[in-house]
Amino acid sequence: MAKAAYHGTADLTHAVAAEASGRHLACMGLAEDVAIATAEDGCTVVPVRDGDGSFAPG
């Protein structure tokens, strides 16, 4: 469902900024966090779990 919503949203940053959590962040002076959180391909690393379920460098 999340994937369908993502692909069906023309402007993800605007959609997130317009909903309750996005507006709350803006009121706290953190509107730029929405842009960072919705940036596509903004990170070159992916969290990986090791054998015991802990996060490991990956």
All heavy atoms as TSV, in Angstrom:
chain	resi	resn	atom	element	x	y	z
A	1	MET	N	N	0.822	-1.171	0.000
A	1	MET	CA	C	0.000	0.000	0.000
A	1	MET	C	C	0.881	1.256	0.000
A	1	MET	O	O	0.588	2.209	-0.707
A	1	MET	CB	C	-0.925	-0.009	1.209
A	1	MET	CG	C	-1.895	1.151	1.202
A	1	MET	SD	S	-3.010	1.167	2.597
A	1	MET	CE	C	-4.257	0.075	1.994
A	2	ALA	N	N	1.945	1.227	0.806
A	2	ALA	CA	C	2.839	2.390	0.855
A	2	ALA	C	C	3.482	2.636	-0.504
A	2	ALA	O	O	3.611	3.782	-0.935
A	2	ALA	CB	C	3.902	2.186	1.928
A	3	LYS	N	N	3.874	1.560	-1.171
A	3	LYS	CA	C	4.487	1.704	-2.491
A	3	LYS	C	C	3.500	2.322	-3.477
A	3	LYS	O	O	3.855	3.219	-4.244
A	3	LYS	CB	C	4.967	0.347	-3.001
A	3	LYS	CG	C	5.661	0.402	-4.341
A	3	LYS	CD	C	6.133	-0.976	-4.764
A	3	LYS	CE	C	6.779	-0.937	-6.122
A	3	LYS	NZ	N	7.223	-2.264	-6.558
A	4	ALA	N	N	2.249	1.889	-3.443
A	4	ALA	CA	C	1.237	2.434	-4.342
A	4	ALA	C	C	0.993	3.913	-4.040
A	4	ALA	O	O	0.863	4.722	-4.954
A	4	ALA	CB	C	-0.059	1.647	-4.207
A	5	ALA	N	N	0.951	4.253	-2.762
A	5	ALA	CA	C	0.753	5.661	-2.388
A	5	ALA	C	C	1.925	6.504	-2.861
A	5	ALA	O	O	1.748	7.613	-3.371
A	5	ALA	CB	C	0.581	5.783	-0.885
A	6	TYR	N	N	3.144	5.975	-2.693
A	6	TYR	CA	C	4.339	6.692	-3.135
A	6	TYR	C	C	4.294	6.946	-4.634
A	6	TYR	O	O	4.504	8.061	-5.099
A	6	TYR	CB	C	5.590	5.899	-2.753
A	6	TYR	CG	C	6.855	6.443	-3.371
A	6	TYR	CD1	C	7.459	7.569	-2.846
A	6	TYR	CD2	C	7.436	5.824	-4.472
A	6	TYR	CE1	C	8.630	8.080	-3.407
A	6	TYR	CE2	C	8.602	6.327	-5.031
A	6	TYR	CZ	C	9.183	7.450	-4.494
A	6	TYR	OH	O	10.324	7.952	-5.055
A	7	HIS	N	N	4.006	5.913	-5.390
A	7	HIS	CA	C	3.986	6.053	-6.855
A	7	HIS	C	C	2.799	6.884	-7.334
A	7	HIS	O	O	2.849	7.453	-8.414
A	7	HIS	CB	C	3.996	4.680	-7.529
A	7	HIS	CG	C	5.322	4.001	-7.439
A	7	HIS	ND1	N	6.444	4.457	-8.086
A	7	HIS	CD2	C	5.724	2.908	-6.741
A	7	HIS	CE1	C	7.472	3.677	-7.815
A	7	HIS	NE2	N	7.063	2.732	-6.987
A	8	GLY	N	N	1.743	6.964	-6.544
A	8	GLY	CA	C	0.565	7.724	-6.932
A	8	GLY	C	C	0.598	9.178	-6.490
A	8	GLY	O	O	-0.348	9.918	-6.707
A	9	THR	N	N	1.689	9.595	-5.860
A	9	THR	CA	C	1.809	10.961	-5.357
A	9	THR	C	C	2.752	11.754	-6.252
A	9	THR	O	O	3.929	11.424	-6.355
A	9	THR	CB	C	2.343	10.964	-3.904
A	9	THR	OG1	O	1.471	10.170	-3.110
A	9	THR	CG2	C	2.413	12.355	-3.337
A	10	ALA	N	N	2.227	12.791	-6.873
A	10	ALA	CA	C	3.034	13.584	-7.805
A	10	ALA	C	C	4.127	14.371	-7.087
A	10	ALA	O	O	5.240	14.478	-7.575
A	10	ALA	CB	C	2.138	14.529	-8.587
A	11	ASP	N	N	3.823	14.920	-5.906
A	11	ASP	CA	C	4.784	15.734	-5.163
A	11	ASP	C	C	4.808	15.244	-3.724
A	11	ASP	O	O	4.053	15.710	-2.873
A	11	ASP	CB	C	4.398	17.209	-5.230
A	11	ASP	CG	C	5.425	18.135	-4.588
A	11	ASP	OD1	O	6.306	17.643	-3.846
A	11	ASP	OD2	O	5.343	19.350	-4.811
A	12	LEU	N	N	5.661	14.264	-3.454
A	12	LEU	CA	C	5.721	13.632	-2.143
A	12	LEU	C	C	6.048	14.632	-1.046
A	12	LEU	O	O	5.445	14.613	0.023
A	12	LEU	CB	C	6.742	12.491	-2.153
A	12	LEU	CG	C	6.841	11.678	-0.874
A	12	LEU	CD1	C	5.522	10.981	-0.568
A	12	LEU	CD2	C	7.978	10.677	-0.972
A	13	THR	N	N	6.997	15.520	-1.277
A	13	THR	CA	C	7.381	16.502	-0.255
A	13	THR	C	C	6.181	17.364	0.124
A	13	THR	O	O	5.907	17.572	1.309
A	13	THR	CB	C	8.544	17.380	-0.742
A	13	THR	OG1	O	9.654	16.535	-1.050
A	13	THR	CG2	C	8.968	18.374	0.321
A	14	HIS	N	N	5.448	17.831	-0.852
A	14	HIS	CA	C	4.259	18.653	-0.574
A	14	HIS	C	C	3.209	17.846	0.187
A	14	HIS	O	O	2.591	18.351	1.129
A	14	HIS	CB	C	3.670	19.205	-1.870
A	14	HIS	CG	C	2.411	19.965	-1.651
A	14	HIS	ND1	N	2.393	21.220	-1.097
A	14	HIS	CD2	C	1.121	19.620	-1.876
A	14	HIS	CE1	C	1.134	21.621	-0.993
A	14	HIS	NE2	N	0.352	20.667	-1.465
A	15	ALA	N	N	2.996	16.602	-0.217
A	15	ALA	CA	C	1.990	15.763	0.435
A	15	ALA	C	C	2.332	15.543	1.900
A	15	ALA	O	O	1.466	15.647	2.776
A	15	ALA	CB	C	1.869	14.427	-0.290
A	16	VAL	N	N	3.590	15.257	2.207
A	16	VAL	CA	C	4.001	15.039	3.595
A	16	VAL	C	C	3.948	16.345	4.377
A	16	VAL	O	O	3.502	16.380	5.525
A	16	VAL	CB	C	5.409	14.390	3.667
A	16	VAL	CG1	C	5.911	14.320	5.091
A	16	VAL	CG2	C	5.368	12.998	3.039
A	17	ALA	N	N	4.371	17.437	3.777
A	17	ALA	CA	C	4.351	18.735	4.459
A	17	ALA	C	C	2.926	19.182	4.781
A	17	ALA	O	O	2.699	19.881	5.769
A	17	ALA	CB	C	5.046	19.789	3.602
A	18	ALA	N	N	1.959	18.763	3.977
A	18	ALA	CA	C	0.572	19.190	4.171
A	18	ALA	C	C	-0.177	18.370	5.213
A	18	ALA	O	O	-1.209	18.805	5.715
A	18	ALA	CB	C	-0.174	19.121	2.838
A	19	GLU	N	N	0.334	17.197	5.568
A	19	GLU	CA	C	-0.373	16.386	6.551
A	19	GLU	C	C	0.028	16.803	7.968
A	19	GLU	O	O	0.903	17.642	8.160
A	19	GLU	CB	C	-0.153	14.892	6.282
A	19	GLU	CG	C	1.264	14.416	6.271
A	19	GLU	CD	C	1.777	14.043	7.641
A	19	GLU	OE1	O	0.998	13.681	8.529
A	19	GLU	OE2	O	2.983	14.122	7.841
A	20	ALA	N	N	-0.631	16.258	8.977
A	20	ALA	CA	C	-0.499	16.723	10.364
A	20	ALA	C	C	0.946	16.723	10.865
A	20	ALA	O	O	1.402	17.709	11.453
A	20	ALA	CB	C	-1.376	15.884	11.281
A	21	SER	N	N	1.680	15.654	10.640
A	21	SER	CA	C	3.059	15.598	11.132
A	21	SER	C	C	3.955	16.614	10.436
A	21	SER	O	O	4.827	17.219	11.056
A	21	SER	CB	C	3.644	14.191	10.952
A	21	SER	OG	O	2.946	13.262	11.740
A	22	GLY	N	N	3.740	16.785	9.154
A	22	GLY	CA	C	4.510	17.782	8.400
A	22	GLY	C	C	4.239	19.190	8.892
A	22	GLY	O	O	5.151	20.006	9.032
A	23	ARG	N	N	2.973	19.496	9.155
A	23	ARG	CA	C	2.614	20.821	9.683
A	23	ARG	C	C	3.206	21.020	11.077
A	23	ARG	O	O	3.672	22.106	11.412
A	23	ARG	CB	C	1.098	20.993	9.698
A	23	ARG	CG	C	0.494	21.074	8.306
A	23	ARG	CD	C	-0.971	21.500	8.323
A	23	ARG	NE	N	-1.779	20.831	9.316
A	23	ARG	CZ	C	-2.506	19.730	9.119
A	23	ARG	NH1	N	-2.516	19.170	7.923
A	23	ARG	NH2	N	-3.230	19.200	10.086
A	24	HIS	N	N	3.208	19.973	11.875
A	24	HIS	CA	C	3.784	20.046	13.220
A	24	HIS	C	C	5.284	20.352	13.136
A	24	HIS	O	O	5.799	21.201	13.873
A	24	HIS	CB	C	3.530	18.742	13.977
A	24	HIS	CG	C	4.072	18.714	15.352
A	24	HIS	ND1	N	3.515	19.432	16.389
A	24	HIS	CD2	C	5.140	18.076	15.876
A	24	HIS	CE1	C	4.212	19.225	17.488
A	24	HIS	NE2	N	5.210	18.406	17.194
A	25	LEU	N	N	5.980	19.671	12.249
A	25	LEU	CA	C	7.412	19.939	12.071
A	25	LEU	C	C	7.640	21.388	11.650
A	25	LEU	O	O	8.557	22.048	12.153
A	25	LEU	CB	C	8.016	18.990	11.037
A	25	LEU	CG	C	8.234	17.545	11.502
A	25	LEU	CD1	C	8.594	16.666	10.314
A	25	LEU	CD2	C	9.303	17.473	12.569
A	26	ALA	N	N	6.824	21.880	10.744
A	26	ALA	CA	C	6.961	23.272	10.287
A	26	ALA	C	C	6.764	24.234	11.451
A	26	ALA	O	O	7.504	25.219	11.585
A	26	ALA	CB	C	5.972	23.558	9.169
A	27	CYS	N	N	5.781	23.971	12.305
A	27	CYS	CA	C	5.533	24.842	13.467
A	27	CYS	C	C	6.711	24.857	14.428
A	27	CYS	O	O	6.934	25.832	15.138
A	27	CYS	CB	C	4.272	24.397	14.204
A	27	CYS	SG	S	2.754	24.788	13.339
A	28	MET	N	N	7.458	23.751	14.448
A	28	MET	CA	C	8.630	23.655	15.328
A	28	MET	C	C	9.884	24.195	14.657
A	28	MET	O	O	10.978	24.104	15.207
A	28	MET	CB	C	8.845	22.195	15.745
A	28	MET	CG	C	7.727	21.664	16.611
A	28	MET	SD	S	7.800	19.889	16.993
A	28	MET	CE	C	9.507	19.497	17.021
A	29	GLY	N	N	9.741	24.739	13.443
A	29	GLY	CA	C	10.893	25.272	12.724
A	29	GLY	C	C	11.700	24.210	12.008
A	29	GLY	O	O	12.866	24.425	11.673
A	30	LEU	N	N	11.090	23.054	11.759
A	30	LEU	CA	C	11.815	21.937	11.157
A	30	LEU	C	C	11.258	21.549	9.788
A	30	LEU	O	O	11.319	20.391	9.385
A	30	LEU	CB	C	11.763	20.726	12.101
A	30	LEU	CG	C	12.354	20.952	13.494
A	30	LEU	CD1	C	12.046	19.785	14.400
A	30	LEU	CD2	C	13.852	21.190	13.399
A	31	ALA	N	N	10.734	22.518	9.062
A	31	ALA	CA	C	10.149	22.232	7.752
A	31	ALA	C	C	11.164	21.601	6.801
A	31	ALA	O	O	10.801	20.748	5.983
A	31	ALA	CB	C	9.580	23.505	7.146
A	32	GLU	N	N	12.413	21.972	6.916
A	32	GLU	CA	C	13.454	21.412	6.040
A	32	GLU	C	C	13.610	19.902	6.261
A	32	GLU	O	O	14.008	19.174	5.345
A	32	GLU	CB	C	14.792	22.118	6.282
A	32	GLU	CG	C	15.930	21.654	5.397
A	32	GLU	CD	C	15.708	21.939	3.917
A	32	GLU	OE1	O	14.935	22.838	3.571
A	32	GLU	OE2	O	16.325	21.243	3.086
A	33	ASP	N	N	13.251	19.420	7.441
A	33	ASP	CA	C	13.340	17.986	7.712
A	33	ASP	C	C	12.426	17.181	6.799
A	33	ASP	O	O	12.738	16.043	6.449
A	33	ASP	CB	C	13.009	17.689	9.168
A	33	ASP	CG	C	14.122	18.095	10.118
A	33	ASP	OD1	O	15.050	18.803	9.684
A	33	ASP	OD2	O	14.064	17.712	11.297
A	34	VAL	N	N	11.292	17.750	6.417
A	34	VAL	CA	C	10.375	17.060	5.506
A	34	VAL	C	C	11.058	16.864	4.156
A	34	VAL	O	O	11.005	15.782	3.576
A	34	VAL	CB	C	9.045	17.827	5.345
A	34	VAL	CG1	C	8.177	17.195	4.270
A	34	VAL	CG2	C	8.306	17.890	6.671
A	35	ALA	N	N	11.719	17.898	3.664
A	35	ALA	CA	C	12.427	17.788	2.385
A	35	ALA	C	C	13.539	16.744	2.463
A	35	ALA	O	O	13.730	15.958	1.531
A	35	ALA	CB	C	12.992	19.143	1.977
A	36	ILE	N	N	14.242	16.715	3.580
A	36	ILE	CA	C	15.321	15.732	3.750
A	36	ILE	C	C	14.746	14.323	3.799
A	36	ILE	O	O	15.249	13.404	3.155
A	36	ILE	CB	C	16.133	16.040	5.018
A	36	ILE	CG1	C	16.894	17.349	4.851
A	36	ILE	CG2	C	17.086	14.890	5.356
A	36	ILE	CD1	C	17.490	17.895	6.134
A	37	ALA	N	N	13.664	14.154	4.559
A	37	ALA	CA	C	13.066	12.828	4.722
A	37	ALA	C	C	12.440	12.298	3.440
A	37	ALA	O	O	12.356	11.086	3.246
A	37	ALA	CB	C	12.023	12.868	5.832
A	38	THR	N	N	12.001	13.171	2.573
A	38	THR	CA	C	11.340	12.732	1.339
A	38	THR	C	C	12.257	12.747	0.121
A	38	THR	O	O	11.820	12.422	-0.982
A	38	THR	CB	C	10.096	13.601	1.055
A	38	THR	OG1	O	10.482	14.972	0.977
A	38	THR	CG2	C	9.036	13.420	2.135
A	39	ALA	N	N	13.523	13.076	0.339
A	39	ALA	CA	C	14.472	13.085	-0.780
A	39	ALA	C	C	14.687	11.659	-1.289
A	39	ALA	O	O	14.864	10.725	-0.517
A	39	ALA	CB	C	15.800	13.684	-0.341
A	40	GLU	N	N	14.652	11.514	-2.591
A	40	GLU	CA	C	14.851	10.209	-3.197
A	40	GLU	C	C	16.331	9.984	-3.470
A	40	GLU	O	O	17.033	10.880	-3.937
A	40	GLU	CB	C	14.068	10.115	-4.504
A	40	GLU	CG	C	14.014	8.731	-5.064
A	40	GLU	CD	C	13.033	8.599	-6.212
A	40	GLU	OE1	O	12.116	9.430	-6.319
A	40	GLU	OE2	O	13.197	7.658	-7.000
A	41	ASP	N	N	16.811	8.793	-3.157
A	41	ASP	CA	C	18.210	8.411	-3.364
A	41	ASP	C	C	19.168	9.354	-2.639
A	41	ASP	O	O	20.240	9.680	-3.151
A	41	ASP	CB	C	18.546	8.362	-4.861
A	41	ASP	CG	C	17.734	7.306	-5.591
A	41	ASP	OD1	O	17.412	6.274	-4.970
A	41	ASP	OD2	O	17.413	7.511	-6.771
A	42	GLY	N	N	18.797	9.781	-1.443
A	42	GLY	CA	C	19.618	10.709	-0.678
A	42	GLY	C	C	20.652	10.042	0.200
A	42	GLY	O	O	21.485	10.704	0.796
A	43	CYS	N	N	20.623	8.727	0.271
A	43	CYS	CA	C	21.550	8.013	1.144
A	43	CYS	C	C	22.221	6.899	0.345
A	43	CYS	O	O	21.577	6.213	-0.439
A	43	CYS	CB	C	20.786	7.427	2.328
A	43	CYS	SG	S	21.848	6.682	3.562
A	44	THR	N	N	23.501	6.741	0.573
A	44	THR	CA	C	24.234	5.717	-0.170
A	44	THR	C	C	24.454	4.445	0.641
A	44	THR	O	O	25.093	3.518	0.158
A	44	THR	CB	C	25.608	6.257	-0.622
A	44	THR	OG1	O	26.341	6.640	0.547
A	44	THR	CG2	C	25.445	7.450	-1.549
A	45	VAL	N	N	23.949	4.399	1.868
A	45	VAL	CA	C	24.103	3.203	2.704
A	45	VAL	C	C	22.729	2.669	3.090
A	45	VAL	O	O	21.740	3.395	3.118
A	45	VAL	CB	C	24.922	3.489	3.976
A	45	VAL	CG1	C	26.343	3.888	3.639
A	45	VAL	CG2	C	24.266	4.556	4.824
A	46	VAL	N	N	22.700	1.386	3.377
A	46	VAL	CA	C	21.472	0.719	3.788
A	46	VAL	C	C	21.762	-0.028	5.079
A	46	VAL	O	O	22.767	-0.722	5.175
A	46	VAL	CB	C	21.006	-0.277	2.695
A	46	VAL	CG1	C	19.799	-1.060	3.141
A	46	VAL	CG2	C	20.747	0.446	1.399
A	47	PRO	N	N	20.891	0.099	6.092
A	47	PRO	CA	C	21.125	-0.664	7.318
A	47	PRO	C	C	21.046	-2.166	7.039
A	47	PRO	O	O	20.172	-2.620	6.301
A	47	PRO	CB	C	20.006	-0.236	8.262
A	47	PRO	CG	C	19.159	0.716	7.527
A	47	PRO	CD	C	19.703	0.916	6.159
A	48	VAL	N	N	21.960	-2.910	7.619
A	48	VAL	CA	C	22.029	-4.353	7.428
A	48	VAL	C	C	22.060	-4.994	8.809
A	48	VAL	O	O	22.738	-4.501	9.711
A	48	VAL	CB	C	23.316	-4.734	6.644
A	48	VAL	CG1	C	23.451	-6.241	6.510
A	48	VAL	CG2	C	23.336	-4.064	5.283
A	49	ARG	N	N	21.331	-6.075	8.975
A	49	ARG	CA	C	21.360	-6.796	10.255
A	49	ARG	C	C	22.331	-7.980	10.156
A	49	ARG	O	O	22.366	-8.692	9.160
A	49	ARG	CB	C	19.966	-7.284	10.616
A	49	ARG	CG	C	19.048	-6.131	10.939
A	49	ARG	CD	C	17.761	-6.671	11.511
A	49	ARG	NE	N	16.819	-5.596	11.743
A	49	ARG	CZ	C	16.588	-5.050	12.933
A	49	ARG	NH1	N	17.222	-5.493	13.996
A	49	ARG	NH2	N	15.727	-4.074	13.063
A	50	ASP	N	N	23.058	-8.191	11.246
A	50	ASP	CA	C	23.961	-9.338	11.265
A	50	ASP	C	C	23.208	-10.559	11.804
A	50	ASP	O	O	21.996	-10.530	11.980
A	50	ASP	CB	C	25.225	-9.026	12.077
A	50	ASP	CG	C	24.944	-8.725	13.535
A	50	ASP	OD1	O	23.831	-9.024	14.012
A	50	ASP	OD2	O	25.841	-8.202	14.211
A	51	GLY	N	N	23.896	-11.632	12.094
A	51	GLY	CA	C	23.285	-12.893	12.490
A	51	GLY	C	C	22.424	-12.844	13.736
A	51	GLY	O	O	21.449	-13.575	13.859
A	52	ASP	N	N	22.754	-11.951	14.688
A	52	ASP	CA	C	21.951	-11.894	15.916
A	52	ASP	C	C	20.872	-10.815	15.865
A	52	ASP	O	O	20.200	-10.534	16.851
A	52	ASP	CB	C	22.836	-11.696	17.148
A	52	ASP	CG	C	23.514	-10.343	17.211
A	52	ASP	OD1	O	23.323	-9.520	16.298
A	52	ASP	OD2	O	24.233	-10.096	18.200
A	53	GLY	N	N	20.685	-10.201	14.709
A	53	GLY	CA	C	19.624	-9.209	14.542
A	53	GLY	C	C	20.062	-7.794	14.813
A	53	GLY	O	O	19.282	-6.856	14.663
A	54	SER	N	N	21.313	-7.589	15.214
A	54	SER	CA	C	21.821	-6.234	15.442
A	54	SER	C	C	22.185	-5.590	14.109
A	54	SER	O	O	22.470	-6.285	13.131
A	54	SER	CB	C	23.082	-6.286	16.309
A	54	SER	OG	O	22.799	-6.873	17.551
A	55	PHE	N	N	22.169	-4.263	14.098
A	55	PHE	CA	C	22.602	-3.576	12.882
A	55	PHE	C	C	24.119	-3.658	12.776
A	55	PHE	O	O	24.831	-3.525	13.751
A	55	PHE	CB	C	22.154	-2.117	12.891
A	55	PHE	CG	C	20.693	-1.951	12.632
A	55	PHE	CD1	C	19.838	-1.574	13.633
A	55	PHE	CD2	C	20.162	-2.212	11.374
A	55	PHE	CE1	C	18.478	-1.444	13.405
A	55	PHE	CE2	C	18.808	-2.085	11.122
A	55	PHE	CZ	C	17.967	-1.698	12.146
A	56	ALA	N	N	24.583	-3.897	11.576
A	56	ALA	CA	C	26.012	-4.035	11.313
A	56	ALA	C	C	26.388	-3.097	10.183
A	56	ALA	O	O	25.546	-2.734	9.358
A	56	ALA	CB	C	26.326	-5.474	10.915
A	57	PRO	N	N	27.650	-2.682	10.131
A	57	PRO	CA	C	28.075	-1.854	9.012
A	57	PRO	C	C	27.811	-2.582	7.699
A	57	PRO	O	O	28.050	-3.780	7.599
A	57	PRO	CB	C	29.567	-1.669	9.227
A	57	PRO	CG	C	29.794	-1.976	10.663
A	57	PRO	CD	C	28.738	-2.978	11.049
A	58	GLY	N	N	27.273	-1.889	6.741
A	58	GLY	CA	C	26.971	-2.564	5.478
A	58	GLY	C	C	27.239	-1.651	4.377
A	58	GLY	O	O	27.147	-1.674	3.283
